[in-house]
Amino acid sequence: MDTIGKRWQAIKARIEAAALDAGRAPDSVSLLAVSKAHPASAIREAYALGQRQFGENYLQEALAKQEELQGLDIEWHFIGPIQSNKTQPIARHFDWVHSVDRAKIADRLNAARGPGQPALQVCIQVNVSGEDSKSGTSAADAIALADHIRQLPKLRLRGLMAIPAPTHDPQEQQSQFRAVRDIYDSLQSSGHHLDTLSMGMSEDFPAAVQEGATIVRVGSAIFGARIKPTTDQPT
Ligand SMILES: *Cc1c(COP(=O)(O)O)cnc(C)c1O
């Protein structure tokens, strides 16, 4: 089997092990394969193994790959920062958007979703590391934003997404994921019916699963190192 295949199987096994370790059902965590900066051929390889959910950060790059992969039964997730002038193609060409962090973006996605399309599945991106440079709403603003999204007919709020500050300290990873989980719980208590915690990447997904992640977003551990710079680049 090729490299992507071996890595993908190893990640699937580690996710299952992490879930069991946390006393959770192995199928309660799904793997979003983050294919940014990798070609359509890499997506095809993962698809052949059974992977169906792919995450992309950069709009133009994603649209080109979607064009190339037409006809495959892929669920596309937009996970990158959103500029307001890009909301229309994002709303039209993706099934999920994980990175909604303000009302204006939610409104624009709602308005742009096609009349014949089902509701766009969305997560609110929360910032739990308190770094000014990171996107995401504060814990304090998450409830107001969730209340706002609930009024929008073409959006369906599924939960929260977070990208905690990178650290190799598993305890620090865990406490950041727990902070996301706390916001999730407070939204549930205020009447929102959520089922998604999108957290955990190549370096820290076991800690995220420990704290309740239902979607882990794994890129380099499946597809290898990225060549293009990818940090907080506008779409
Ligand atoms: C790039 C990216 C990932 C995947 O990161 P890896 O470290 O390659 O697993 C996950 N989530 C978001 C939002 C990303 O931008």
The ligand as an SDF file (V2000), in Angstrom:
LIG
                    3D

 15 15  0  0  0  0  0  0  0  0999 V2000
   -4.2060   23.0060    8.2990 C   0  0  0  0  0  0  0  0  0  0  0  0
   -5.3170   22.8440    9.2360 C   0  0  0  0  0  0  0  0  0  0  0  0
   -5.5670   21.6130    9.8670 C   0  0  0  0  0  0  0  0  0  0  0  0
   -4.6820   20.3980    9.7060 C   0  0  0  0  0  0  0  0  0  0  0  0
   -3.4480   20.6260   10.3090 O   0  0  0  0  0  0  0  0  0  0  0  0
   -2.3500   19.4490   10.4160 P   0  0  0  0  0  0  0  0  0  0  0  0
   -1.4600   19.9270   11.4830 O   0  0  0  0  0  0  0  0  0  0  0  0
   -1.6980   19.3750    9.0870 O   0  0  0  0  0  0  0  0  0  0  0  0
   -3.0700   18.2190   10.7630 O   0  0  0  0  0  0  0  0  0  0  0  0
   -6.6670   21.5210   10.6880 C   0  0  0  0  0  0  0  0  0  0  0  0
   -7.4960   22.5620   10.8960 N   0  0  0  0  0  0  0  0  0  0  0  0
   -7.2830   23.7560   10.3150 C   0  0  0  0  0  0  0  0  0  0  0  0
   -8.2400   24.8620   10.5680 C   0  0  0  0  0  0  0  0  0  0  0  0
   -6.1900   23.9340    9.4760 C   0  0  0  0  0  0  0  0  0  0  0  0
   -5.9910   25.1320    8.9380 O   0  0  0  0  0  0  0  0  0  0  0  0
  1  2  1  0
  2  3  1  0
  2 14  2  0
  3  4  1  0
  3 10  2  0
  4  5  1  0
  5  6  1  0
  6  7  2  0
  6  8  1  0
  6  9  1  0
 10 11  1  0
 11 12  2  0
 12 13  1  0
 12 14  1  0
 14 15  1  0
M  END
$$$$
